[in-house]
C-alpha cells in the first residue's frame, strides 16, 4: 500500500534548503516537507566550511608557534607537537553532535515534516521513496541537494588509494606524505592544514591558482 501526502512546499536537501527555505516557510505557516538522505546540516556543517575552519584554526596556531621567534617569543627550543587523532576526533564529535541535534528540533515544528530518505520524481511535482511505499506531492518544489567531489579521469588514479575532501576532514591518522589535486580553495585549505601539521605536502593544479 502506498501512503500519499501533500504539502504546500517541499524541499530536497537538508542543508541550505532547510535553513533558507524549509524552516522560515514553516514558521510562516506553510506545510513543508523536507527530504534528506544523509545527515541534516548539509555540506557546510558536515563536510565543508565548519569542520575545515575548525581544523584550519589549530593549523594557524601551529604556524604561529613555529614562527614565535619573529615575535621575540622563546619557546625554549621545543618543537611544537599536535595530537592529530585527538584534534580530528574532537572536531568530528562537535560536528556530529550539532548535526544530530537538528532532527529533534524539527520534530517540534508542527508545520514541518522530515523524511530521512532518498526520493525520486515519478510525475509532475510528485516524488516516491526507494521502497515505493510513500508518495509526496507539493505545490512548490525546491531542489537544494548541494554537491559532491568530482573525481577526475586521471590515468592510474582508479587503482591508487585516494580520498576526497570528505574523507580528508575525518582522517584521524596523520599521513607522512600527501598530494592534493586542484587549485581551488578546498584543495588549498587542506594542503595548508596538513602541511602545518607536519605532513609533507605537494599541491598539483592544471592551471594557475
N, C-alpha and C positions, 0 to 999 in steps of 0.2 A: 504494500500500500504506500502511495506517495503522499507525503504531507505537503500542503501548499500554504504559503504565507505571502501577504502583500504589504509593502511599505511605501511610505512617501518618497524616501531616499534610500539608496543602497550604495555602500562604499566597499570596494575591493582593495584591501591594503590597510594594515593596522599601524602605519607609521604616521606620516603627514596626513594621510586620509582620515585618520582618527582625530588628530589634533586640530586640523583646519576645517574639516567638513562634518564628520560624524558627531563629534562632541558638541560643537556650537549649534548645529542644526537640531540635535535632540533637545538641547536646552531651550531652543526657541519654540519647541512644541511639536516638531515633526517626528513622525515614527520612522526610525532609522535602523537599517540592517547593516552590520559590519562583518566582513569576511576577512579572515587572516589564517593562513595555513601554518605559519610559523609562530614565532614569539611576538607578542604585541610590543610596540615601541618602534618598529621599523628599523631601517638600516642605520639611521643616525644613532639611536640608543644602543642597539645590539652589536653592530659590527662596522661602525663608521665614526662619525665625529666625536662622540663622547668617549668611548674606550681609547681611541687613538690619542686624544688630548690628555687623558689620564695617564697614558704611558709616556707621552712626549714631555710632559712637565718633569717627571723624575729624570728623564734623559737630559733635560736642560739643566737641572740641578747638578747632575753628574759633571756636565761640561764646565759649570761654574767652579765646582770644587777642583776639577783638574787644572783649571787656569787660575787658581786662587793667588798665585804669585803676581799676577797682573794687578791685583788689588792690595799688594803688600800684606797678604794673609799667609802665614806659615802653618801648614798642616803637619809639620814635623816629619816630612819625608814619607809619610804613609800614603800608599796608593789606595784611593777610594774603591770600595767594592760594593756590589749590589747583589742582594738575594733575588735573583731573577725569577725563580719559581714563585717565591712569596709575593713579589710585586704583581706578577700576572694573575696569580690566584686571587689576590685581594681585589684587583680591578674587575676581574671576571665575576666575582661574587657580588660586588657592588652593582654591576650592570644587571646580573640575573635577578637580584633582589628587587631592583627597581622595576624591571620588566614584568616580573611575576606579580607585582602589586597592582598592575593595571586592571586585569580581568575582574578581581573582586570589587574594584571601584565601579567598573562598568555595570556589574550586576545590580548595583543600587540605583541605576538610572532606568526608570520605567519606560522611557521612550527609545531606549537603545537596546537592540538585541544583537548579541555577539555570537557568530558562528565560527568555531575554531576548526575550519576545514577548507579543502580545495573545492572550488566550483568552476563550472564552465557554462557558457551560454548555450542554450538549446532552442532559443527563439528570441524574438524582439523583446528586450527588457526582461528576459526570464533566464535564470540560471538553475543548474541542478548540481547536486553534490556527486561525489565519485560513486557512491553506492546506489544512486538513483532513488533514494528514499525521501529526498527533500527537493522541492522546487520553490524558488522565491522570485517574486516579481516586484517591480518598483516603478514609480512614475519617473524618477530620475536616477541615473546611474553615474557614479564617479569611479574611474579606474585609477588607483594610485598605488600600483604594485612595486614601485621602486625599480631597482636594477640589480644585476649580478655581475661579478667579474667576467670579463671576456678572455677566453683562453686563446691566444694567438696560434696560428697554424705554423709553428716553427718546426722544421725537420728535426726529429730526435727528441722533442720535448715530451711526447707521449710516453716514452719509455724511461723518462728521467723523473725521479721523485721531485715534486714541486708542491707549492702551496699558493693559495691566493691570499689576498689581504684578510679574508675572513678567518682563515686558519692562523695566519701570522699574528693576529691580535690576541689569539688564545694560546700561543706557543709557550709552554712552561719550561721547556728545555732549551737553554741558550745554545745556538749553533756556534761552531768555530768560524765558519765562513758562510757568506750569503751573497747571492747575486739577485738584484731586483731588476725587473724588466719594465721599462716605462719611465717617461719623464713628467708624468702628471703629479699632482700634489699628494696623492696617496702613496705612490712609489717613493717620492722624495721624503715624505714624513717617515715612512717605515725604514728607509735607508738611514736617515739621521738617527732615529730611535735605536736601531740595532748597533750602529757604529758607536754611539755614545755609551752603550752597554758593554763595549769591548769586543764586538763581533767584527771580523774582517769583512768589509762590505765592498761590493762593486755594483755600481748602477749602470745599466745599459739602456740607451734611448736611441731610437732610429732617427731622431731629428733633434734640433736644438731645444733645450728645455724652456 
